[in-house]
Amino acid sequence: MADDFFFDLPMVNVKLEDFKPLPEGEKQYPLEYIENNSVIRLKEDDDMIFIGVLDAKNYALLENLRNFHSDKRIIFCTLDKAEFSSYLSEKLSAAGNDQKKGTPESEKILLDKLANDAPIVMLVNSIMLEAIRKGASDIHIESFSEEILVRYRIDGHLKVVSKIDKDRFPAVASRIKIMSNLNIMEKRLPQDGRIPSHLGDDEIDMRVSIIPISNGESIVLRLFNKKKSLITLDQTGLDTESLAQFRKMCQMPNGLILVTGPTGSGKTTTLSAALQELNDENVKIITIEDPIEYVTEGINQIQTNERIGLTFESILRRVLRQDPDIVMVGEIRDKETAELAIRAALTGHLVLSTLHTNDSVSVITRLKNMGIEGYLLAAVLRGSLAQRLVRKICQECKKEVKPTLAEEQFLARFGVTRKKVKVFKGKGCNACGGTGYKGRCGVFEIFKSDVEVEEMIIKGDKDTDIKTYLVSKGMKALMSDGIDKVLKGITTVAEVERAVTG
């Protein structure tokens, strides 16, 4: 066994000073080999060679060296780590100076060494680990004229967490580019990559976006925890009536169901929660996503890749040949995807997707503007759910407060009299990082189509007329749902005003 062989080898602690001058040029190992394996050729003659290593138990390395120098007797020696680091730094510096200054190649070597420098590695790792620990959805590292800002987006809000010296940015940027397999020399064009990583039992997928800005580059890492438990529809914030209505829509055998709202409003989370309930061994579900945010066992999930032609539209064409019962399209972005989604719904599939509209009823005009005929839309549209995300009041420091005059006036505009006003706020504590908020929930507006709505769509009635009809039939508007959550002590007036009217 290799272990037994090396256990018997003479292994002594030595100082580099005792072997100077060390072998150079062809008599020494290549610098890259020395750096990667922490090994130095100390002394050599015709019969014997002294080799210094940092790790005396790296038996694979020792075996390789023994085979390489099979014609000589080998004396392995353990090196002092500080001495080895000093030697390596001196050699790397000399190698950098030997390169012609100012050339891209010399810059690449310098950036590569800086990016792999232990303090830079530790700095980048700590930024990422702290973001994961705090539950951030995004990390922003931005180069400004005087300093580098590191910000986390937590519960939808950006917060500065640290500042870095300006001169460290090239090394930080290069480190992230190396981790995400990007070109460390490219600073003029945007680049996208990903960093898959594990933290305990969690599988974290970081999507990296880098764009050039006036003072350098802006780096954004979006964090996805693939092992994080999916929330259920009961946990989204839908009230009892809306939840029952949405579940009933999702149980329909065919048709089109849309979830709407701006970017970052939780649309994908809601759809994933719905698919989780629909997931059954007797039902084939296929999703087309960009990116796949929640991995669900039993569901066929497809990642788009526009660089090789895997667009929503191209995948959807082929997915329909896979005999699915339910298809989820991450987003309807263009006329082609809209037409295919409509066709799929017409031919017996239940299609779920998202759109960017201000409210639930606006999906009608949005799809018509994409070129969908009213009679086709009326035939397949089963309903729509609009949503926003609001921060929830921290339960650890929540307290009842007297509403301000501005809050009373705001609530009064929506029929809440002063006598009924009872609001809560978070004082700020360690649990919420002093913000008074912890976690988020949805504010919703849902409508289910009926015969009257179908006729209004075909006739080309305005969205406002359709919405007036739906409200008369009991539809709760986004603002009404938000105010209900204020009065129940779930969120604040400021959050609802920001999310719904902002």
N, C-alpha and C positions, 0 to 999 in steps of 0.2 A: 504493500500500500504506500502511496505517496506520503501520507501522514507519518508513517513509521520511519520512512527513509529520512525525512527532514527533521524528525525528532532527534535523530542521532547526529545530525550535522553540527559542526562547531559553529555557534552563533554568539558573536561577541559585540558588545556596545563599543562604538568607536566615535572619534571626532574627525570631522573632515579636515581639520587643521593638520592632523598627523599624516595625511596622505597628499597634501599639496606639494607640488602642482598636480592637479588631477588631469587625467587623460583628456585630450581635446580632439576636435575634428573627427576623423574616421575612427580613431581609437576610443571614442566615446559614443554612447547611445544617442540617437536623434533626440533633439529637445522635446519634441511632441511625445515621444515614448517615455522620456524621463518624467514629464509632467503628468501623463495619464497613468503611469504605473508606480510612481514614487520610487524610482530605482536609479542608482548611479554606478558607473564603472569606476572603482576607486584606484586600482593598481593592477597591472598585468605584465607578466613576462612570458617566456616560452612555455613554462610548465604550469603556472599557477595564475589565478585571477581572483582578486578581491572585489566583491560586489556589495554595495550598500543598499539596504531596503528599509522602508519605514515600517511595513507590516510583516513581521517575522512569521506570521501564520497564514500568509497568502500563499498556500501551497501550490496553487495552480501556476502562479507567477514563477515560483522557485523551480517547479518542474520544467517550465518552458525555458528558463535560463539554463538549467542543467543540460537540457537537450541541445540548446544552441551552442553551449561551450563544452560539448561532450569530450573534446580532446584534451581538456585541462582539468586540473583539480580546482575546485571552487571553494572559496571561503566566503560564506555569507556573513555580513555584519549588519547590525541594526543601527540606524542613524538617529541623531537627535532631530526632532521635528522642526525646531526653530532654525537650526543650522541648514537643514534641507530647504526650508522656505526661503531663507536668505540667498542661498545658492541659486535656487530656481528664479527668484525675482531678478537677480543680477543677470542671469542668462537671457531671460525674457526681455529685459530692458536693452541688453546689447543687441539682441535679435531685431528689436524694433528700430534701433538706431541704424542698423545695417541696411534696413529697407530705405529706399529713396523717399524722403519725407514729402508729404502732400499727395502721394499717389493713392488711388482707391484701395490698392492691395495693402499698403501699410496702414491705412485707416481701418480696414477690415480686421487686420491682426490686432490693432490696438483696441478696437471696440470689443472684439471677441474676448480678449484677455480681461478687459474691464468688466464685461458682463458676467464672467465666471469668477470674478474676484469675490472672496468669501463675504465681505461686508455687503456687497450689492446683492448677492444671492439671499442673504439673511434678510435684507431690507425688503426685497420683492416678496419673499415668502411670508414675512410678517404682515405685509399689507393685505395679501390674499387671505391668510388665516384669520386675521382680525375681522375682515369683511364677512367671511363665512360664519364666524362666531357670533357676530352681531346681527346676522340674518339679512345682510344687504343683498339687493337684487343686482346692483351694478357698482363697479369701481371706476372712478374717473381720475386719471392722472394727466394733468394738463400743464404744459410749459408756457408760462407767462414771462414777461420781460425781466422780472426780478427774482421770481421764485417758482417752485413747482407746487401746485396744489394737489392734494389727494383728497377726494371726496367720495363718500358712500351714499348710495340712494337706499334709504331705509323707509319702509312703509310709504314709498312714493315720493319722498322728499330728500333732496340733496343736502348733505351736511359735510363741512370741511372737518377732516379728522387729523390731518397733519400737513406740514409744509416741508419741502426738501430743498436743499441748496441747488441753485440753478446748474452748477457745474457737474452735478451728479446725474442729470437727466439723460445724457447720451448713454451712460452705462445702464440705467434703469430701463430705458426704451429697448436697448439691444438685448438685455436679459429677457424681456417679455417676448421679443421677436424670436429669439432662439427657442424659448419654451414652446412657442406656437408655430415653429417651422416657417418663419417668414424671413425675408431678405433684410439682414441688418444694415445693408448699405443703402437701401431704398428709403429716401426721405421726402421724395417729391410727389409720390403717388399714394393713394389710399391702399391699405392692405387689410385683409381679413383672414383670420385663422382661428384655431381653437386649442385649448389646453385641457386635455382630459386628466383628471387627478382623483386620488382617493384620500379621504380623511376619516380614519376609523372605518365604520361600516358604510359611510356615505360615499357616493360616487358623484363627484362634482365635475360638471362640464362647463368650462369657461369659454365663451365666444368672444374673440378679440377683434376689435375694430380700431384701426389706426389711420388718422387722416392728418395731412400737413396743415399747420396753421401759421400765422405770421411770426410767432416767436418759437417755432419748433414743431411739435406734434401734439395731438390730443389722442390719448389712449383710453379706450373704454372696454372694460371686461364685463360681460353679462354672465351672471352666475346661475346655473341650473343644477339643482340637486336631484339627480335621477332616482335616488332611493328614497326621497322624501315622500311621506304618505300623502296620497291625494286627498283633497278635501271632498266631502260629499255635498250633494245639493242642499242638505239640511244646514250645512255650515256656511253657505254662501251669503246668507242674509235675506234671502227671499222670505216674505211673510207667508203665513199658512195658505192663504187663498191663491197667491201668485205661484207658490210652489206646487200646489195641486194642479193649477192650470198648465204650468210648464211641463209637469210630468205627464199629463194627459196628452199634450201635443207630441211629446217624444214617444209615446206609445202608438202613434199612428203608423200604419203599415207603409205609407208612402207620402211624398210631398216634400216641401222645402221649409225648413225652420232656420231663421237667422238670428244671430246675436250681434248687436251693434254697439258701437261706442268708440271713443278715441283710442289711440295706441296706449297700452298700459292700463286699460280699464278692467282687465280680468276676463276678457271674452274667452280666451283659450281655456282658462281654469274652469269656467262655467261649463263649456262644452265637454271638457274632460270628465267633469263630475257627472254630467248626463250620460256620457258613454260608459262610464263605470257602472251605472245602474242598468244600462241596456246590454252590457256585456254578458253573454250567455253562450254555452256550448252549442246551442241550436241556432245561433244567429252569427252570420259572418259580417264583421265590421272592418272596414278599411279606412285609414286616415291618410291624408296628404298634408304634410306640415312643413313649416319653415320657421324655426327648427322644430324638432321633436322635443317638446318641453317635459312631458310626462310619459314615461314608459309604462304601458299597461299590458300585463300578461293576458293573452287571448285575443288581442287586437292586432291586426296587420297594420303597422305604421310605416309610412314611406316618407323619406326626407327628400325635399326638392334640392336640385343642384342646377342652377341656371347656366353655369359655365359649360356643362356637358349636355344641355338641352332638356334637363328634367324639370320642366316648369309645371305649375299647377295644371295648366291646360293639357300638356302632353301626357302627364301621368293619368289624369282623369279619363282621357280617351281609352287608355289601356285597362284601367281599373274596372271599367264597366264590363269588360270581358271576363272578369274574375268571379262573376256571379255573387256580388255582395248583396246583403240585405240593407245595410246602413253604410253610407259614405259620409265622412267628415272632410270637408275641404277647408284648410286653414284660413283662407281668405279668398273672396271673389274680387279679383283685381281688374278684370277686363271683360270685354264683350264675349270673347271665346270661352272663358271659364264660366261666365254667367249662362251662356247658351247650353253648355254641356251639363251644368248643374240642373237647369230646367229640364233638359231632355232626360236626365237620369231620374228626376222626380216624376216625370210623366210616364216613364216605363217601369214603374213599380218599386222604385228605391226610396228610402227615406234619406234625404240629404240635409246635413247640418253644415252651416258655414257662418262666416262673419262678414260684416261690412262696416265701413266707417261712415256713420251717419249720426246726427245729433239726437234723434229720438227713434222710437220703434216704428212709427208710421212712415218716416222718411225713406225707409227701404223701398217703398213702392216707387217713388219718383226716381230714386237712385238707379234702380234696375231698369226702369223705362228709359232713363237717359243713356243707359248702356246699350239700348237697342232691343230690349225685351218687350214683345207685344203685350198689351194689357190683358187680352183674353188668355194668353199662356200663363201670365203671372197669377191671374185670378184662379186658374185651374190648379196651380201647384202650391201657392203660398199658404201654409197652415198657420203661420203666426210669426211674431218677432218679439225679441226680448232686448230692450236697451238697458245699458248699465253704466254706472260710474263706480269708482272706488273711493271710499272715505275712510279716514283714520278713526279707529275706535278709541274712546277715552280709556286711559290706563285704569285698570280695576284696583291697582294698589294705592293710587293717590286720588281716586275719584271723589269729588265732593259736590254737593248742591250749592249753586251760587245764584245771586240775584242777576237777572239778565240786564245787560246794558240797554240804554235807550235805543241804540241802533239795532240791537237784536230784537227788541220788542217791536220796533217799526217794521223790521224785515218779516217777522212772523205774522204781524197783523195784516200784511199785504196778502197773506194766504189764508186768512180767516181764523187765525189763532188769537183769541182775545187775551188781554192782559191777565185776567183772572185764571186762565188755564195755563199760563206760562210757568214752566218748571224746568230749569236747565241745569246741566252738570258740566263740570270741567275737571281736567286733571291738574293737580297742583304741581306735578313734576317730582320725580323720585329716581332712585337708582335703577329700578326695574324698567323705566321708560327712557332712561338717559336724560332726564330732566325736561322732556318734551311735553309730558302730559298725555301722550298718545302711545298706544302699543297695539299693533295689529291693524288689520283693515277688514272692512266688509263692504258688500255691494249695496248700491241704491238702484232700484229697478223700475222699469216700466214695461208692461207686457200686454200684448193684445193677441187674441185668438180670432182668426178670420171666421166669418160666417157668410151666409147667402147675401146679406145686405152689403157687406164689405166687398164681396166679389163683384156685385153689380156696380158698385161705385168705382171700382178699379177699371172695369170694362168701359164704363161711361167716361172715364178720364177725370173724375172729380178731384179737386185739390186735396192735398194732404190735410189741410186745416179742417176741411169739411168732414173727412173721414175720421180725424181725431175727435172732433166735436161729437160725432155719432158714437164713437167708442167710449168717450167719457160719460155720455148719457147712459151707456149700458153698463157703467161701473168700472171702467178702466182707471187705475190709479196712475197719475203722471209721476215722472221722475221726482219733481220737487215735492209732491205730496208724500211720497215714500221717504224722501230725505227728512222732511219735517217730522214725520212719525218717528223716525229713529232718533231725532233730537229730543222729542218729548219722552221717549222711552229711556233716555240717558245713555244711548249707545254711542252717539257722536255729538258734535257741536254745530252751532249755527254757522260758524266760520268755515267748517269743513264742507258743509252742504252748499253754502254759497259759492265756495271755490270750485267744487266739483261739478255742480249742476249749471251754474250761471257763468263760470269762469271761462 
